[in-house]
Amino acid sequence: MPGKDWIIIGISGVTCGGKTTLANKLKNALTPVYVFHQDKYFYPDDSPKHIKCEGLDHNDYDVLSSLDMETMYDDITKTLSGEDRSHANRLEGTSTVAGTKFLVIEGFTVLNYKPIMEICDLRYYFILEYGECVSRRVLRLYDPPDVAGYFDTCVWPRHLYYRAQIEKDRRVKLLDATQQDSFEVVMADIDALTR
């Protein structure tokens, strides 16, 4: 794929799996690079688009419909066309690969949104076992904070649902979030793609 104008990298998967960390490492290694974080596209807490978690007085933030994915996709396509790059976290500079720009899209369900899945050249999905995921999640601060029972009622079941969808697509590479080699895996894939 030498001479490609853009390489689009999708990073998705389990909560607290390392998606943002990987996106930030790529941001520091690739230029020019534009990064989209799905978390910036949550509907406001009082939006009627939110659904409540069953049995809890709390919005379900772990379902795809809690995010304005149409706006996210629109912002991405505007960045790719050069029409508007104000929504991306960007870093300009001398091209890492001559003539190629990079776009990184990260978030827990970005690859479950078909229009984004289809534009990606490289697709990654982080996985974790339940126990490790719980132990990482309790160390994170969320706004609004998790309420008692939220992880088992919403977070984990939704993750399993979305993961099952992803595992059917052979274009997606599963990454073990307990391993430290995800950055090297992606960089090797970029190298293979640009040869």
N, C-alpha and C positions, 0 to 999 in steps of 0.2 A: 504494500500500500504506500510506497514512496510517493511523495508529492501531494499527499492528502492535506487539504487546508486545515481541517480540524480532526483531532482525536478526542472522542467523547467517552468519558469513563464514568460508569454508574457504580456507586458503592451503597449497598443496602444491608439490611439484616437486623439481628437481635439488638435490643436495647443494651447499652453499655458494652458493646462488642468491639469498639475501636474505629467506627466509621469516620467520625470527625478527626480523630488522631491521624488516620491514614490520609484523609483529604488534606489536612494541614501539612503533612510530610510531602505530599505531592505538590502542594502549592509552593513549598520551599525548594523543590527540586526541578520544577518545570517552568519554562517561560516561553512565550506569554501564557498565562494560565488564568482561567476564570472559574470561580468556585461558587456553586449554589448549595445552600444548606436548607433542607426541607423544613427544619424547625421554624424558619422565618415565615412559613406560609400557614401556620395554624390560624383557624378562624378565632376571633376574639372570644374570651370565655363566655360572654353573654350571647353569643350568636345562636339563633334558632336552628342552625345547621347541626349543632352538636346533639348527640344522643347521650343519654345517661347510662351508666353502668348498671347492669341488673342488680338490684338489691342495695345499691349505694347511691347516696346523694352526691354524685360526682360525674363530671363529663368523662366520656370515654375518649381519651386523647390517643389511643392506640389503634384506632380504626382509620382507614384511608379517608373516609368522608369528613374527618375532623380537620382536614387540610384543604386549602384552596389550590388544588392541583392544576386547574385550568390556568390560573394566573401564573403559577410557577412555570408551567410549560410555555406559556406565552412569553414570559420574561426570558426563558432560555432561548426560544426561537428568535427573539429580537436581538439577543446577544450574538447568536450565530450569524445573523444577517448583517450585523454591524449597525442595526437601526437604533439600539439602545443597550448600553452596557452598564447602566447605573445600578442595576439590581444585583450584579455579580460582585463577589469579593474577588478583586483582580490584582494581578501582579504582572506588570509589563517588563520587557527586557529583551535581550538577545535570545533568539529562538534556540531552545534546547535541541530541537530537530529542525534543520533548515526549512523555513517556510511553513512550519506547522504550528498551529495554536492548539492549546489544550483546554478542555472544559470538563470539570469534575462536578458531578451531581451526587450529593450524599444525603441519606436519610433512611429511616427505618422501613419505608414502603415505596421508595422512588421506583424500584424495578417492578413493583406491582401495579404501577400506573402505566398501562400499555404504550401510550405515546412516548413516554420517556424510555421505556425498555427498548423500543424499536429504534431510537436514534443513537443508542450507545454502541460504540465499537468494542468496548471491553466492559464486562459486567461481573461484579463481585458481590457475594452475599456472606456476611459473617454469621457464624453459628456458635452457640454455647450450650452447655448442658444446664438444666434447671438450677441446680445448686450454685454453680459458679455465677450464673446470671443474677440470682437473688442476692448473693453476697456482694456483687458489684453495685447493684441497684440501690441497696440501702446506704451506700456511701455517697450517692449523688443527691444534689438538691434540685428539686423541680419547682417550677412556679406555674400553676398552683402545686403545692406538695401532694405527694401520694397520700391517700387516706388508707386506713386499715382495710386490708382485703383487696385493695386495688390491683396489686400484682397478680394474685391468683384468679381474680374475677375477670380482669381485662387484659393486662399486659401479656402474660404468658399464653393464654388461649389465642389471643389475636396473633401473636408471633407464630405459633404453631400453624395457624390457618394460612398466614401469608407465606410462611416457609414452604408449606406443602405445594402452594402454587409455583413458587420459584424452582423447586426441585424437579418439576416437570420440564423445565426449559434447559436443554443441554448447552445453551450459549452462556449460562451463568456458572462461574467458578465459585465453589463454596470454599470459604476460608475459616479455619479453626481460630476463633478469637483468643484461644489460650497460647497460640504460637506467636512468635515475634517476627515472622518473616513476610508479613503481608505486603509491606512496602517493596521488598526485593522481588516478590512475585509479580507485582504490578509493573515495576520498572523493567523486568525481563520481558513481560508481555508487550510493553510499549516498544522495546528494542526489536522484538520479533516482528511486530506490526509495521515498523518503519524501515525494515531492511529491504 
